[in-house]
Amino acid sequence: MAFVPDLRARPWKRAEDQDALFLAVPCPARLMHNAAFLAATASVLVAGLLVAIRLRLPSRLDTLLAWGVLCVGEVVGLVLLLGWIGALRTGWLVLASLVVLAVVGLGVRGPALAEAAAESRTKLRAFRTELTWRNVRAAPLAAFLAVLAVAQVAWCAFAAWALPPTGWDTLTYHMPAVAYWVQRGQIVRTPYQFFTNVYPLNGELTFTWPAVLLHSDVLVNLGQIPFGLLGAAGTAVIARTVGVRRSGAVVAASLYLLAPVVAQQMAVPYVDLVLAGSFLAAFAFLLRGLQSLGLVQGGSASQRQTRLVVVYLALTGVAAGVGVGSKESGLAYLGVLVLVAVGALVAAWTRQLLRPATALRLVTALVVPVLLLGTFWYARNLMEHQNPLYPWNVEVAGVVLLHAVGELALRALAQRVLGDLGRGRLRRALGPGKVLARGRGEGHGHEDGAVREDCFHGFGHWNLCRTVISSRALRS
């Protein structure tokens, strides 16, 4: 199965026909889709930057992380809204992003934005001043790891661009959902895979953004790279919040990006980094909000600003909403985050740092974004199956509160799916990529990420470079 829709709305083709189908797209249409992608993405980036600057956060790193969270939240929100109403088309997506940009521009303009922009320019000049060779030599380990992290992200981006979508879960349910949504122009139940109709799919919404705008799968592999960067920035913010020096925060962020599992995930359209990056950003903003209340190291009475705490908790809600809507295990992270937030607000209230009305305002700032961005998929399961966590049972002390697919039925379903893939359907779907998969997949009886693993182990760099010459030549 390929994930490049035909402009004439014919059925989706297999991976073997992908290159021919891509070449069949007229050149003017390709240029139009490229322009649409650039316009919509630029609108999202500019709108997020304007809001992040207008928030006037005290730290440059906070502003950068807020920019990323706002952009990701806007992408998820727009694709979810347009997909829900049946308008998931290139033109509507571009129009919606331009409308958001216009609304943001009208909302933040004025003297306040000018002052915030002046502050941002001052902080940027200070950063340039601090980025001298003398300061870099003072922290050689941090500088070395930062260079390696940048090179790793660049390599992952190249691998994601060069290779088509592959991997076990990618071809099983991640990309079939995206492909069917793009074909139908709305978010609907897919007839191909059971899990595409019951799992939370916020991560797939970010993959749908380039698929709809470009009418191609050429950039869907890049969908997790922004979340990898969000995770690194969130790690740095957490480190700075608890008192780590700047060089130590750089080391922490770089080690996050250099972790083998993060490097491998950044080049595939999975959702594990979507979950991790979103919640690292959420906990970073939560700690910043607690610091503003004087409840974390570095907090003081001068920092107890209600407006700043509201902003931090709202950003926490946006990041947590994206994360909890991407994977069911995000509910555990959300539970911990809510417990910490509620406990902190109660502690602030007992210390007479907050009034009840102010505490209610802070809770609203945290909860509303989570409800808007993170509950759609659970609500759909609740309406269709009377269980928001379908296909799993909800049990408390051995008592089943919400029933789902029986264990035997689910096991039979899993065996059927795995049997279909094992009989060669996945191998046929891999198409040209199976040349690389043979080295690792045939001997193990499966091909779970075989192509990707070859790119990051042993002679994978040579294998990838050898493959790019043929794969990119066919695509372009």
N, C-alpha and C positions, 0 to 999 in steps of 0.2 A: 504494500500500500504506500503510495506516495502522498505527499501533502502539499502539492502545488495545484490549486484549482484551475480548471480550464475556464477561460473567459467565456466560452460558449455553454457553460453550465452542464457539461457532460459528466458522467460518473468519474470518480477519482480513479487514477491509474496506479499501477504498481510501480515500485521503485525503478524497475528496468525501463519504464517509459517516461521517467521523470525528466531526464535531460531533453528528450525529444519534445516533450510537452512544453518545457520551458522555452526551447528554441522556437516553438510554434507561436508563442505570444508575439504579436507585432511589436516592433521597436517603439512606435509612438505610445502604445499602451504601457510598455515597460517604463518609458520616460515619465509618463503621467503618474504611475504608481510610485516611482522613485521620488518625484516631486511632492506627492501627497505625504509620503512617509517623512520626508525632511521637514515639510511645513508643520505637520501635526506634532512631531517630536520636538521641533524647535519651540512651538507654542507651549508645550508642556514644560519644557526646561525654563523658558522665560517666565511663565506664570509662577512656577515653583520658586524661582530665584527672587522674584519681586516680593512674594509673600515672606520668604525666609529673611530677606533684608528688612522688610517692614516690621518683623517681629522684634528686631533689635535685641537679639540674644547676647549675653555678655561675652561669649567666647566665639572665636573664629571657627573652632571645631564644631561647636553647637550649631552654628549657622550652616555649615557644610552638611552636617548630618540631617538637619531639618530640611534642607533643600532636597536631598535624596528621598527622604520619607514623603515629603509632599508630592514629588513627581511620581513616585510609585503609587501613592494613594490616588492621585488623579487618574493614572492609567487604569488601575483596577476599577475605580468608580465609573469611568466613562464606558469601558468595555462592558462592565456588568449592566449598567443602565441601558445602553443601546442594545445589548444582546437580549435583555429582558423584554423590551418593547418591540423587538423584531426589526431593528434598524442597524444591524451590525454590518454596515457597508462602508466602503472607502470614503465616499463623499460625506456621509453623516458623521463619521469619526473625525474627519478633518474639520467639518463645520463645528462640531461640539468642542473640539480643542481650541478653535479660534474664538468661540463664544466665551469659554472659560477665561481665556487670555484677556479678552475685552472687559469682562466683568471684573477680573482682578485688577486690571489697569485702572479702571474707573474707581474701584474701591480703595486702592492704596495711594492714589495720587494726592498731591498736596504737600504742604510744608513738612509734615511728619516723614513722608517718604524721602524728601530731599535731605533731611537731617540724618535719617537712617543710612541713606546712600553715602553721605559724607563720612559717617562713622565707619562704614564698610571699607571705603577707600583708604581711610587712615589705618585701619587694621591690616589691609592688604599691603600698604607701604611698609608697615612695621614688620610684617612677615618677610618681605623682600630684604629688609635691612638685616633681619636676624639670620637669613639664609646665606651666610658667608662661609668662606672656606675655613676660617678660624673656628666657627661654631661647629662645622661639620667634623673637623679634626678632633674636637673635644669629645665627640661621641662616635667613634669609628664603628663600633658594633651596630649601633642604630642606623648609621648611614649605609653600611654594607647590607644589612637585612632589608632596608627600604629599597635599595637598588634591585636586590634579588626579587622582592615582592612585585615591583613594577614590571620586571622582566617576566615573571611568572604570569601576571595578569595579561600582559601583551601576548605571551605564547598561548594562553588559554583562548584569548579572543581570536587569534589566528587559526587555532585548531577548530574552534566553533564555526568560524566562517568557512573554512576550507572543506569540512566534511559534512555530509548530509546527516539528518537526525537518525541516530542508531541507538541501540541499547534495548534491554529487555522491557523495562517499564515504558520506555518511550514509545515503542511500537505496539505495546499492549493496550495502554489506556491514556497516556498523557497526550500524544499527538493525534490519535483518532478522534478525541473530543474536539480538539482545535480544528482539525480538518472538517469535521461535520458541521461545526458552528459556522465556519467561513463559507462552506458550501450553501448552507441554509440561510445565512444572514441573521441568525438569532441563536440564543442559547436554548437548546432543546435536548430532549433525551436522545441518546445515540443508539442505533440498532446493533452496533458491533461488539460492544464490551459492557459487561455488567457493572464494572467498577466506575466507568465514566458517568454513571447515573446516580451513584450513591456517595462517592467521595467528595470532599470539599475541593474546589477547583480554582481558587484564587490564583495559584501559580500559573495555571494554564491560561488565565486571562492575560497575563503579561506576555505569554507566547503568542496569543491571538493578536496582540497589537501589531507586530511587524507582519504577521501572516495576512491580516486583512488589508493593511495599507500597501504592502508590496505585492500582494497576490502571489506570494512565493514563500517557500520555507527556508530561504537562504540565510535568514538572520534569527530563526527561532532558537538556535543553539546558544545565542548570546543572552537569552532571557535571565539566566541566573547570575551573570557577571555583576549587574548592579546590586544584587542582594549580597554577593560576596564583598563588594566594596562597602555596603551598608554595615555588614557584620564587622569589618575591620575598623570602620569609623566608630561604631558603637563600642567596640573593645577599647579603643583609645580614649573615648569619653569616659567610660567606666574607670579606666586606670587613672585618668586625671582627677576624677571626682573623689576617689579614695586616697589621693595624695601622692600618686606616683609622679616622678619627674617627667618632663617632656620627652626626653630620650627613651625613658622606660616605656612610655605610652607608644612611641614609634616602634619599639621592639615588639611589644605585645600585638599591635596591629599587623606588623609584618609577619610574625610567626603564625598568626591566624590565616593569612593568605597563603603562606608557604606550607601549611599542613597538607599532606598528600590527599586526604579525602576532600578537602576544600578545592584543591587544584583540579582534581578529577571531576568534581561536581560542577565546576564553573563552565565546563565545555559541553554539558549535556542538558537537555530540557527536562530535568527532574525538578522536584520541589523541595528537596531537603535544605538547600541553601536559602530558599525563600522563607522557610520556617525559621532557620537559625538566624539569618540576617535581620529579619523583621523583629524578632524578640530581643536580640542584642540591642538593637536601636531602641526598642520599647523600654527595656530595663535601664538603658543609659539615660533616657529622658526622665524616667521615674526617679532615678537617683539625683538627677539635677533638680527636679522639683522638690525633693526632700531636702536637698542642700539649701534651696531657697527658703525653706521653712526653718532652717537652723537645726535640722535633725540628722544631718550627715556631716562628717568632717569637713571643715571649711565654711560651714554655715554661720551666720552671725545675724544680729538683730537688723542690721542695715540691709540684709538681703531678703528679708521677709516681705516680699512684694507679691500681693495677691495676683496681679496681672501676669507676672512672670510664671507663677506656679500654675495658673490656668493654662498658659501657653504650653508649658512643659507637659502637663497632663493631657492636653488635647493631642499633642504630638505623640505621646505614649499611646493614646487610644487609636490613632491612625495606624501606627506601626503594628500594634497588637491585633487590630482588626484584619490587616492584611495577612498576618501570620496565622491567626487562628482559622481563617478561611482557606488556608492552603493545605492544612493537614490536621487530622483529628487529634493527633498527639499534641497539637498546639493548645488544646483545652487544658492540659496539665500546666503548661507555662502560664496560660492566662489565669488559672486558679492561683498560682503562686504570686503573680503580679498583683492580682486583686487583693489577696491577703495582705501583702506588704503595703499597698496603697491605703487600704482601709485601716490597718493598724497604725500607720503613720498619721493619718488624719485624726484618728481617735486620740493619739498621743498629743498631737498639736492642739486639739480641742481641750484636753485636760490641762494643758499648760497655758490655756487661755491665749493661744496664738491665733485661733480661728473662732469665729462666731458660727452658729449653726447654719445661717443663710450662706455664709461664705463656703463652708464645708459642702453644702448641697451644690453650690455652683461648681466646685472642684470635681465632685463626683459626676456631675452631668458632663463636664468637659472630657472626662475619661470614658464614660460609658457610651455616649452617643456615637462617636466614631467607630467603636467596636461593633455596635449594633448595625450601623449602616454598611460597614465593609466586611464584617466577618460572620454574619448570621444567615445569609441568603441560602447557602447550601444546606444548612441544618434545618432551616424552615421548610425548604422543599422536601426534604426527607420526612419531616413531621407531617406535612400535608398528604404526601403520597403513601407513606408507610406507617404513620402514627408513631414514629421513633426517629428523633433527630440524629441518632448515631447509627442508623441502619447501615450495614447489615449486622451490627453487633448487638448483643443483648446488653441491657443496663441492669446490673444486679447490685443489691445492697445487702450485705450479710447473708448471701446465699439466696435471697429472695429476688426473683426476676420481676423488675418493674416495667420494663419495656421489652417486648419480644421482637426478635429479628429472624433472619434466616437460620434455620436449624443447623446444628453442627454437621450432621450427615449431609444435608443438602449443600452446605457451603463447601464441604470437603469434595463432594462429587463435582461441584462446579469448578473448583480449583483443578481437580484432576482432568476435567474435560479441556479447560483452557490450556494447561500445561501439555496435555496430550496433543492438542492441535498444533501448538508451537513446536513440539518435539518432532512432529511428523514432517517438518520441513517448511511450514508456512512462514516462519520467521526467517529462515534462510533465504527463501525466495523474496521476502519483503526487503531484505538487506540489499539486494541487487548488487551494484558494483562494489559495495563495502565488504562483501563476503570474501573478497580476496585477502584482506587483512585479517578477517575473522578466523580463517582456517588455522592459523598458527596457534590459536588458543582455544577456539570454540569446539572444534571437532573432537579433540581428545577428552573434553570434559563433559560432553553430552549437552551442553547449553552454550549460549553466546551472550551471556549477560554482560553488556558493556565491553565485549571483546575488542571491538575496534578502538574504543576509547582507551582501554587499558594498554593496548599496544602503543598508543601515542605517548604514554607517560612512563613506560618501563622499557628497560633494555634498549633495543635499537629502534624504539618507537619514533624518535625524531626523524631518523632517516626514512622509515616507512611512511610517515606522514608526508614528508617532502616529496617522496617518490610518487605518492598517490595524488598530491595536489596538482601536479602537472597535467594529469589526465582529467581529473574530476572538474577542475576549474575551467579547463579548455573546453569541455563539453558544455558547461553552464553558460559561458560568456561568449 
